[in-house]
Each structure stands twice: as C-alpha cells, then as structure tokens.
Amino acid sequence: MKYNFDEIIERGNTLSKKWNPDFYKGMFNNKTDLLPLWVADMDFKVAKPILDSLQAVINHGILGYTSPDEKCFEAIIHWNKKRKNVYVKKEWIVFTSGVVPAINFMVQTFTKEGDCILIQTPVYNPFRLATENNKRKVVENPLINSNGYYEIDFQDFEQKIIDNNVKMFILCNPHNPVGRVWNKEELEKMAEICLKHNVLIIADEIHSDLIYKEHKFHSFLSLNEKYQKNVLVCTALSKTFNIAGVQTSIIIIPDEKLRESYRTTLANVRLENPNSFGIETIKSGYFHGEEWLEELIQYLDKNRKFIAQYLKENIPEAKYRLPEGTYLAWIDLKDVLPANETMEDFFENKAKVAIDYGTWFGKEGDGFIRLNFACPTSILKKALDRIKNAL
Ligand SMILES: Cc1ncc(COP(=O)(O)O)c(C=O)c1O
C-alpha cells in the first residue's frame, strides 16, 4: 500500500468534534476520558493530492469570494461517470454548504408546515430533526431486521404514504446506520410508489463512494428518466475523502423546475457558491484521489472483518453483520449488556468508549450501538478490548 492507514494522528488537542474532550463531552454526560469511535469522520490523513491543492490556495495567500470554475464541474461529471456510471449534466449541479443544511433547505422549499415526511428508521437523526425543526411531521417506515439484514417493508411504505398524505421521502443510500446499499429493484420499487403518490424524493448518497467490492451502488440518477424528475440527490466528498470540515456538498437536480426553486432558496440566503477549499478539493479529489480511495476501501474492508472475527471470538452473543457500504458497524448488544445497566453507564463509566447509541437513530435502535471503524486497526482493537474487559 502506498498510503499508511495505520498511522496514528493525534487529534485530542485539535478542533476535532470527535476527539477533543471539550467538544465530545456534551454528548457523553460530561465524560472527558473516552476513546472516540463515534461521529462519522475518519482518523486517516487526507490524500496528498487534496492536501497539495489546499496548500496551493494557502501559498497564494488570498481567500476572497469564489465561484466554481469549469474544471470543478468537469470533476463532478467525470467522477459520476467513472465511479457510478451516471451521466450528470453541468446545469444539474448546485452547491450547498453541507448535506444536512441542504436537506433542511429542501424541506423548507418543497413542503409546508404540518406536511408529513417519511423516513426509514433506524436512520441518521438529522433527517428527523430537519423535519421536526421545520414544523413538519415525521412518518416512520421502520426497516425490517431479519437476523441483522435490513429490508424495506414496501407495503407499510405505501400505506403510510397514503394514510398520511406524505409529501416528501428522505432516502439514505447507502443506509446509515444499518449499512445496506439498496439494490436496483428496491430503489425502483420506492421510486414507483413515490411517483404514483406524488412524493418528492431526497436521496442522500453521501456514503456512496464507500462500497465493499461484493456490492454495487446504484445512484437514484441511474434509474429510469421518469424517476429522475422526482428526485434531488445529495452527495459530497466529506465522507469519501475525510474532509467533512470543508463543508461543501454537491446537490444534483435533473428537473429544471425543482432546481430553480431550490436555487431561489439558496440565492435568498446568499449561499450560491462553494468556498475556495471546497472547489479545490472537488477538483483534486475527483481527478486525483481515486488511488487513495481504493486503498482506503481495502483498509476499511479489513477493519469491518476484524470486528466480525473479534466479536465471534470474544463476545459471541453480539450480533453484527458486515455492512455492505459505509465505515459504520451496527452492532446488536441486547444479549450482551448487563440488564441492570444503561448503555450510557456501560460505555461511559466502564468501557470508556464513545460510540453512537442506537436510540439516537430511532426507537428501533434500542440495544444497538453504531461504531465508526474508520480508524487505525490498533485503535479499533483497543476499543473492542475495552468493551470486552468491561463485560
Ligand atoms: C447520511 C448522512 N448524511 C449527511 C451527513 C452529514 O453531511 P454534511 O456534513 O455534509 O452536512 C452524514 C454524516 O454522518 C450522514 O451520515
């Protein structure tokens, strides 16, 4: 391997929300001595081509207002074609400072107060927050868990849409936290139901570059054209290349009317252009980051399997299925943790590991944890040892 993903980079004294105790303690009952494997960023150094492109901006010495250049659009078109077999047109591309802000703007643009929005629980919590904070109502279509393999309850999906006059569906593909990469048939079924009942789809594809080799990612943009007219696709380089702090997301909207409405919302708050670091990382990452990404996926593959082996040998009652995509392990600890102890007590006072509690993703997450394994294997092992020893 050209890149060293085993390298340990000190982050506790930085502005890292994940590692600096001053920041993470707010999520973990003021505890400041935890080993952090929670929030979704990685502990690996950013790929050299990306760092070089940022260095060039710094060396130039000016950080004024910016506009994306032709190369930036070309980079997005190139990456989508090469990695996802998707043909994006330049005019479909809109930028926003983050996928979560984008989802909030979409909720505000395309629904009214009191409207119902459907999500598939357990799911990334900002979907719920974007709905409730904007005074819309959450309608849940819980995923079906068959021995750790999650599937969609299509009957419930359609019935809930009809019963609640649902206006919008926020799809997570690949799914955080359960790790499914939805197949074409599943996507088409959802797309068809939404089209039939006039439900607008927001497809959050932020984890779509992190797919293990026996699985295939299908973008919503690869489906039949009639479905593309009913979707806003959100993506970014933040998970792919570990640059969440750059706060730049790429929103792809094939339908002109939807796109213009969304653009108007952004224009009203003067959020039309990505920042200079965002533009440079799109170009360097999408044109020169592929080799790093391929090596990263191999390393993550090793870690996801390391967890399976470790649990089998040391905590066999834990239920874990290899995720198909993402660097997030969704682990069922219902048969593991002492009955008289809360999750918080166990992880914060005994194991001293910061993970995402399953209930942060919805009530179906009770008894589960989401563990971020995008770290050197030595850190992953240390965390699992702590959990084993605490048990
Ligand atoms: C599904 C999903 N969407 C969005 C985000 C965050 O996106 P952003 O940082 O661009 O707002 C995350 C981060 O974990 C995520 O898992």
PDBQT file of the ligand as one rigid body, heavy atoms in Angstrom, charges set to zero:
ROOT
HETATM    1  C1  LIG A 401     -26.377  10.018   5.788  1.00  0.00    +0.000 C 
HETATM    2  C2  LIG A 401     -25.619  11.256   6.117  1.00  0.00    +0.000 A 
HETATM    3  N1  LIG A 401     -25.968  12.417   5.549  1.00  0.00    +0.000 NA
HETATM    4  C3  LIG A 401     -25.305  13.569   5.817  1.00  0.00    +0.000 A 
HETATM    5  C4  LIG A 401     -24.244  13.583   6.700  1.00  0.00    +0.000 A 
HETATM    6  C5  LIG A 401     -23.549  14.865   7.011  1.00  0.00    +0.000 C 
HETATM    7  O1  LIG A 401     -23.438  15.658   5.906  1.00  0.00    +0.000 OA
HETATM    8  P1  LIG A 401     -22.824  17.125   5.973  1.00  0.00    +0.000 P 
HETATM    9  O2  LIG A 401     -21.658  17.091   6.910  1.00  0.00    +0.000 OA
HETATM   10  O3  LIG A 401     -22.455  17.412   4.563  1.00  0.00    +0.000 OA
HETATM   11  O4  LIG A 401     -23.924  18.015   6.464  1.00  0.00    +0.000 OA
HETATM   12  C6  LIG A 401     -23.854  12.384   7.323  1.00  0.00    +0.000 A 
HETATM   13  C7  LIG A 401     -22.742  12.381   8.284  1.00  0.00    +0.000 C 
HETATM   14  O5  LIG A 401     -22.545  11.482   9.030  1.00  0.00    +0.000 OA
HETATM   15  C8  LIG A 401     -24.556  11.200   7.020  1.00  0.00    +0.000 A 
HETATM   16  O6  LIG A 401     -24.225  10.038   7.571  1.00  0.00    +0.000 OA
ENDROOT
TORSDOF 0
